Each structure stands twice: as structure tokens, then as C-alpha cells.
Amino acid sequence: MCRVCNGWFEDNPRQSYEAGWKVRRPQLPGEVLVTYADGREYQLTPDGVRAMAVTR
């Protein structure tokens, strides 16, 4: 990630955690939904690929 984006994530932790852009310990990245700019949600797979999140 670029320096500007990283700075925003650090300056706005609540929004970053809510959107899945930051992950709290002991969570794993694959356990957290990530919201993209277009509003779609994805999950990361163990090999680092994103997969469309299944809505319940």
C-alpha cells in the first residue's frame, strides 16, 4: 500500500477496522470481510486471492 493510504489507515483506525482494511489480533485476514471502494465485500483466501463474500 502507498504511504498516503497507510497514513489514512493509521489516522482513522475505527473506519479502517470497520471496513476490514486493518485486522485486530488474534483475527486472521481470511476471517474479516473487506469492503472495497465500490461497496462490494470480499474475503481473502489463504493464498491471498480475494473471493466475493457470501451474503446471509
C-alpha angles and dihedrals in degrees: 000000000000125000094249093053093045089051091052091050091051093046093047106039097157094056091041093055092043091054093045093244089123125036125210121222129284091026119099121224091244090059094058127075114230119212114212125208091263090058096252118134125224139179123217117236122220090260092055098257120132120236126194109259117244111237118222 
